[in-house]
Amino acid sequence: MKNSIITEAQIVKAIKEYEGGRELNDVCRELGVHKSTFYNWRKKYAGMDSQELKRLK
């Protein structure tokens, strides 16, 4: 299975799209990840913006 590199900015963008009303299946299919991976990301990155991501690094 191919390991893809998905940036934290892409993760935050996907979470915001999902919270904005986009279907979870569509978001996961676009990124090529499983729903459980998305939920783990949401738990970790929910509510963050680009400035907070920079602070994490």
Biopython code that builds the backbone (N, CA, C, O; Angstrom):
import numpy as np
from Bio.PDB.StructureBuilder import StructureBuilder

atoms = [
    (1, "MET", "N", (0.841, -1.177, 0.000)),
    (1, "MET", "CA", (0.000, 0.000, 0.000)),
    (1, "MET", "C", (0.885, 1.239, 0.000)),
    (1, "MET", "O", (1.885, 1.307, 0.714)),
    (2, "LYS", "N", (0.508, 2.191, -0.794)),
    (2, "LYS", "CA", (1.293, 3.412, -0.951)),
    (2, "LYS", "C", (1.103, 4.340, 0.241)),
    (2, "LYS", "O", (-0.022, 4.598, 0.670)),
    (3, "ASN", "N", (2.207, 4.834, 0.763)),
    (3, "ASN", "CA", (2.142, 5.846, 1.810)),
    (3, "ASN", "C", (2.119, 7.209, 1.150)),
    (3, "ASN", "O", (3.031, 7.556, 0.401)),
    (4, "SER", "N", (1.098, 7.969, 1.420)),
    (4, "SER", "CA", (1.023, 9.310, 0.856)),
    (4, "SER", "C", (1.339, 10.320, 1.948)),
    (4, "SER", "O", (1.109, 10.086, 3.134)),
    (5, "ILE", "N", (1.862, 11.424, 1.516)),
    (5, "ILE", "CA", (2.190, 12.479, 2.461)),
    (5, "ILE", "C", (1.090, 13.530, 2.396)),
    (5, "ILE", "O", (0.913, 14.205, 1.382)),
    (6, "ILE", "N", (0.370, 13.652, 3.477)),
    (6, "ILE", "CA", (-0.699, 14.640, 3.573)),
    (6, "ILE", "C", (-0.265, 15.655, 4.619)),
    (6, "ILE", "O", (0.019, 15.304, 5.764)),
    (7, "THR", "N", (-0.219, 16.900, 4.216)),
    (7, "THR", "CA", (0.261, 17.940, 5.119)),
    (7, "THR", "C", (-0.794, 18.283, 6.168)),
    (7, "THR", "O", (-1.978, 17.984, 6.011)),
    (8, "GLU", "N", (-0.333, 18.915, 7.230)),
    (8, "GLU", "CA", (-1.255, 19.329, 8.287)),
    (8, "GLU", "C", (-2.241, 20.367, 7.777)),
    (8, "GLU", "O", (-3.387, 20.410, 8.225)),
    (9, "ALA", "N", (-1.806, 21.202, 6.845)),
    (9, "ALA", "CA", (-2.708, 22.201, 6.266)),
    (9, "ALA", "C", (-3.835, 21.517, 5.498)),
    (9, "ALA", "O", (-4.981, 21.961, 5.558)),
    (10, "GLN", "N", (-3.520, 20.439, 4.775)),
    (10, "GLN", "CA", (-4.553, 19.698, 4.055)),
    (10, "GLN", "C", (-5.524, 19.041, 5.031)),
    (10, "GLN", "O", (-6.725, 18.974, 4.770)),
    (11, "ILE", "N", (-5.004, 18.562, 6.142)),
    (11, "ILE", "CA", (-5.850, 17.924, 7.147)),
    (11, "ILE", "C", (-6.832, 18.936, 7.729)),
    (11, "ILE", "O", (-8.024, 18.652, 7.845)),
    (12, "VAL", "N", (-6.334, 20.113, 8.093)),
    (12, "VAL", "CA", (-7.197, 21.150, 8.665)),
    (12, "VAL", "C", (-8.235, 21.594, 7.642)),
    (12, "VAL", "O", (-9.394, 21.815, 7.993)),
    (13, "LYS", "N", (-7.833, 21.724, 6.389)),
    (13, "LYS", "CA", (-8.772, 22.110, 5.334)),
    (13, "LYS", "C", (-9.872, 21.065, 5.190)),
    (13, "LYS", "O", (-11.045, 21.413, 5.052)),
    (14, "ALA", "N", (-9.503, 19.794, 5.223)),
    (14, "ALA", "CA", (-10.483, 18.718, 5.101)),
    (14, "ALA", "C", (-11.451, 18.720, 6.281)),
    (14, "ALA", "O", (-12.648, 18.498, 6.102)),
    (15, "ILE", "N", (-10.942, 18.966, 7.473)),
    (15, "ILE", "CA", (-11.806, 19.013, 8.659)),
    (15, "ILE", "C", (-12.798, 20.162, 8.542)),
    (15, "ILE", "O", (-13.976, 20.003, 8.861)),
    (16, "LYS", "N", (-12.327, 21.315, 8.087)),
    (16, "LYS", "CA", (-13.224, 22.463, 7.922)),
    (16, "LYS", "C", (-14.283, 22.196, 6.860)),
    (16, "LYS", "O", (-15.431, 22.612, 7.017)),
    (17, "GLU", "N", (-13.916, 21.507, 5.780)),
    (17, "GLU", "CA", (-14.897, 21.156, 4.754)),
    (17, "GLU", "C", (-15.960, 20.228, 5.331)),
    (17, "GLU", "O", (-17.151, 20.400, 5.069)),
    (18, "TYR", "N", (-15.529, 19.247, 6.113)),
    (18, "TYR", "CA", (-16.469, 18.314, 6.726)),
    (18, "TYR", "C", (-17.408, 19.042, 7.683)),
    (18, "TYR", "O", (-18.616, 18.805, 7.680)),
    (19, "GLU", "N", (-16.846, 19.927, 8.499)),
    (19, "GLU", "CA", (-17.667, 20.680, 9.446)),
    (19, "GLU", "C", (-18.584, 21.663, 8.727)),
    (19, "GLU", "O", (-19.605, 22.077, 9.277)),
    (20, "GLY", "N", (-18.227, 22.035, 7.508)),
    (20, "GLY", "CA", (-19.052, 22.930, 6.712)),
    (20, "GLY", "C", (-20.200, 22.234, 6.007)),
    (20, "GLY", "O", (-21.023, 22.888, 5.367)),
    (21, "GLY", "N", (-20.265, 20.907, 6.118)),
    (21, "GLY", "CA", (-21.396, 20.190, 5.551)),
    (21, "GLY", "C", (-21.057, 19.203, 4.452)),
    (21, "GLY", "O", (-21.953, 18.537, 3.934)),
    (22, "ARG", "N", (-19.805, 19.089, 4.085)),
    (22, "ARG", "CA", (-19.423, 18.145, 3.038)),
    (22, "ARG", "C", (-19.476, 16.721, 3.592)),
    (22, "ARG", "O", (-19.181, 16.496, 4.765)),
    (23, "GLU", "N", (-19.849, 15.768, 2.749)),
    (23, "GLU", "CA", (-19.967, 14.375, 3.163)),
    (23, "GLU", "C", (-18.606, 13.798, 3.549)),
    (23, "GLU", "O", (-17.601, 14.060, 2.888)),
    (24, "LEU", "N", (-18.584, 13.015, 4.617)),
    (24, "LEU", "CA", (-17.350, 12.402, 5.092)),
    (24, "LEU", "C", (-16.751, 11.483, 4.034)),
    (24, "LEU", "O", (-15.536, 11.472, 3.838)),
    (25, "ASN", "N", (-17.591, 10.717, 3.354)),
    (25, "ASN", "CA", (-17.086, 9.810, 2.323)),
    (25, "ASN", "C", (-16.362, 10.567, 1.220)),
    (25, "ASN", "O", (-15.338, 10.100, 0.720)),
    (26, "ASP", "N", (-16.875, 11.722, 0.836)),
    (26, "ASP", "CA", (-16.237, 12.520, -0.211)),
    (26, "ASP", "C", (-14.875, 13.043, 0.235)),
    (26, "ASP", "O", (-13.908, 13.007, -0.525)),
    (27, "VAL", "N", (-14.809, 13.524, 1.459)),
    (27, "VAL", "CA", (-13.548, 14.063, 1.987)),
    (27, "VAL", "C", (-12.504, 12.952, 2.074)),
    (27, "VAL", "O", (-11.361, 13.137, 1.654)),
    (28, "CYS", "N", (-12.891, 11.808, 2.615)),
    (28, "CYS", "CA", (-11.951, 10.694, 2.770)),
    (28, "CYS", "C", (-11.503, 10.149, 1.420)),
    (28, "CYS", "O", (-10.334, 9.802, 1.248)),
    (29, "ARG", "N", (-12.409, 10.072, 0.478)),
    (29, "ARG", "CA", (-12.060, 9.569, -0.851)),
    (29, "ARG", "C", (-11.077, 10.497, -1.536)),
    (29, "ARG", "O", (-10.146, 10.033, -2.196)),
    (30, "GLU", "N", (-11.268, 11.796, -1.392)),
    (30, "GLU", "CA", (-10.375, 12.767, -2.021)),
    (30, "GLU", "C", (-8.956, 12.655, -1.465)),
    (30, "GLU", "O", (-7.982, 12.750, -2.211)),
    (31, "LEU", "N", (-8.844, 12.451, -0.150)),
    (31, "LEU", "CA", (-7.527, 12.346, 0.483)),
    (31, "LEU", "C", (-6.952, 10.937, 0.417)),
    (31, "LEU", "O", (-5.749, 10.743, 0.590)),
    (32, "GLY", "N", (-7.809, 9.960, 0.167)),
    (32, "GLY", "CA", (-7.352, 8.577, 0.103)),
    (32, "GLY", "C", (-7.085, 7.979, 1.473)),
    (32, "GLY", "O", (-6.139, 7.210, 1.645)),
    (33, "VAL", "N", (-7.920, 8.330, 2.455)),
    (33, "VAL", "CA", (-7.748, 7.822, 3.817)),
    (33, "VAL", "C", (-9.037, 7.156, 4.293)),
    (33, "VAL", "O", (-10.109, 7.372, 3.729)),
    (34, "HIS", "N", (-8.912, 6.354, 5.326)),
    (34, "HIS", "CA", (-10.056, 5.681, 5.922)),
    (34, "HIS", "C", (-10.770, 6.633, 6.883)),
    (34, "HIS", "O", (-10.178, 7.596, 7.372)),
    (35, "LYS", "N", (-12.032, 6.355, 7.144)),
    (35, "LYS", "CA", (-12.820, 7.200, 8.050)),
    (35, "LYS", "C", (-12.196, 7.276, 9.440)),
    (35, "LYS", "O", (-12.192, 8.339, 10.062)),
    (36, "SER", "N", (-11.674, 6.166, 9.924)),
    (36, "SER", "CA", (-11.085, 6.173, 11.269)),
    (36, "SER", "C", (-9.867, 7.088, 11.329)),
    (36, "SER", "O", (-9.630, 7.741, 12.345)),
    (37, "THR", "N", (-9.095, 7.138, 10.247)),
    (37, "THR", "CA", (-7.954, 8.055, 10.186)),
    (37, "THR", "C", (-8.441, 9.486, 10.253)),
    (37, "THR", "O", (-7.856, 10.313, 10.953)),
    (38, "PHE", "N", (-9.508, 9.785, 9.531)),
    (38, "PHE", "CA", (-10.058, 11.137, 9.544)),
    (38, "PHE", "C", (-10.532, 11.518, 10.944)),
    (38, "PHE", "O", (-10.290, 12.635, 11.401)),
    (39, "TYR", "N", (-11.206, 10.593, 11.624)),
    (39, "TYR", "CA", (-11.693, 10.892, 12.972)),
    (39, "TYR", "C", (-10.537, 11.124, 13.944)),
    (39, "TYR", "O", (-10.637, 11.970, 14.832)),
    (40, "ASN", "N", (-9.445, 10.384, 13.785)),
    (40, "ASN", "CA", (-8.261, 10.624, 14.623)),
    (40, "ASN", "C", (-7.688, 12.003, 14.353)),
    (40, "ASN", "O", (-7.310, 12.710, 15.287)),
    (41, "TRP", "N", (-7.618, 12.393, 13.091)),
    (41, "TRP", "CA", (-7.149, 13.738, 12.737)),
    (41, "TRP", "C", (-8.056, 14.791, 13.349)),
    (41, "TRP", "O", (-7.584, 15.789, 13.893)),
    (42, "ARG", "N", (-9.368, 14.561, 13.257)),
    (42, "ARG", "CA", (-10.318, 15.541, 13.776)),
    (42, "ARG", "C", (-10.142, 15.726, 15.279)),
    (42, "ARG", "O", (-10.242, 16.840, 15.793)),
    (43, "LYS", "N", (-9.881, 14.630, 15.973)),
    (43, "LYS", "CA", (-9.658, 14.710, 17.415)),
    (43, "LYS", "C", (-8.402, 15.536, 17.716)),
    (43, "LYS", "O", (-8.367, 16.288, 18.690)),
    (44, "LYS", "N", (-7.384, 15.394, 16.882)),
    (44, "LYS", "CA", (-6.109, 16.068, 17.122)),
    (44, "LYS", "C", (-6.100, 17.521, 16.641)),
    (44, "LYS", "O", (-5.561, 18.391, 17.325)),
    (45, "TYR", "N", (-6.690, 17.793, 15.471)),
    (45, "TYR", "CA", (-6.539, 19.095, 14.825)),
    (45, "TYR", "C", (-7.790, 19.968, 14.829)),
    (45, "TYR", "O", (-7.745, 21.079, 14.300)),
    (46, "ALA", "N", (-8.887, 19.519, 15.394)),
    (46, "ALA", "CA", (-10.136, 20.285, 15.330)),
    (46, "ALA", "C", (-9.972, 21.659, 15.972)),
    (46, "ALA", "O", (-9.409, 21.782, 17.059)),
    (47, "GLY", "N", (-10.463, 22.681, 15.296)),
    (47, "GLY", "CA", (-10.439, 24.032, 15.824)),
    (47, "GLY", "C", (-9.157, 24.785, 15.573)),
    (47, "GLY", "O", (-9.029, 25.933, 16.001)),
    (48, "MET", "N", (-8.201, 24.177, 14.892)),
    (48, "MET", "CA", (-6.927, 24.849, 14.638)),
    (48, "MET", "C", (-6.973, 25.623, 13.331)),
    (48, "MET", "O", (-7.696, 25.264, 12.402)),
    (49, "ASP", "N", (-6.189, 26.689, 13.279)),
    (49, "ASP", "CA", (-6.003, 27.408, 12.030)),
    (49, "ASP", "C", (-4.518, 27.363, 11.682)),
    (49, "ASP", "O", (-3.741, 26.710, 12.379)),
    (50, "SER", "N", (-4.122, 28.039, 10.626)),
    (50, "SER", "CA", (-2.745, 27.949, 10.149)),
    (50, "SER", "C", (-1.741, 28.490, 11.163)),
    (50, "SER", "O", (-0.627, 27.973, 11.258)),
    (51, "GLN", "N", (-2.114, 29.519, 11.920)),
    (51, "GLN", "CA", (-1.197, 30.074, 12.914)),
    (51, "GLN", "C", (-0.918, 29.072, 14.039)),
    (51, "GLN", "O", (0.216, 28.954, 14.503)),
    (52, "GLU", "N", (-1.940, 28.365, 14.466)),
    (52, "GLU", "CA", (-1.752, 27.375, 15.522)),
    (52, "GLU", "C", (-0.929, 26.194, 15.034)),
    (52, "GLU", "O", (-0.168, 25.609, 15.805)),
    (53, "LEU", "N", (-1.072, 25.836, 13.758)),
    (53, "LEU", "CA", (-0.263, 24.758, 13.203)),
    (53, "LEU", "C", (1.210, 25.128, 13.192)),
    (53, "LEU", "O", (2.064, 24.293, 13.488)),
    (54, "LYS", "N", (1.509, 26.372, 12.854)),
    (54, "LYS", "CA", (2.897, 26.822, 12.852)),
    (54, "LYS", "C", (3.479, 26.760, 14.255)),
    (54, "LYS", "O", (4.656, 26.443, 14.429)),
    (55, "ARG", "N", (2.660, 27.062, 15.253)),
    (55, "ARG", "CA", (3.116, 27.036, 16.632)),
    (55, "ARG", "C", (3.418, 25.601, 17.078)),
    (55, "ARG", "O", (4.316, 25.383, 17.892)),
    (56, "LEU", "N", (2.669, 24.618, 16.548)),
    (56, "LEU", "CA", (2.910, 23.227, 16.895)),
    (56, "LEU", "C", (4.275, 22.755, 16.421)),
    (56, "LEU", "O", (4.956, 21.988, 17.101)),
    (57, "LYS", "N", (4.659, 23.226, 15.247)),
    (57, "LYS", "CA", (5.939, 22.800, 14.682)),
    (57, "LYS", "C", (7.027, 23.424, 15.468)),
    (57, "LYS", "O", (8.203, 23.208, 15.175)),
]
sb = StructureBuilder()
sb.init_structure("model")
sb.init_model(0)
sb.init_chain("A")
sb.init_seg("    ")
for serial, (resi, resn, name, xyz) in enumerate(atoms, 1):
    if name == "N":
        sb.init_residue(resn, " ", resi, " ")
    sb.init_atom(name, np.array(xyz, "f"), 0.0, 1.0, " ", f" {name:<3s}", serial, name[0])
structure = sb.get_structure()
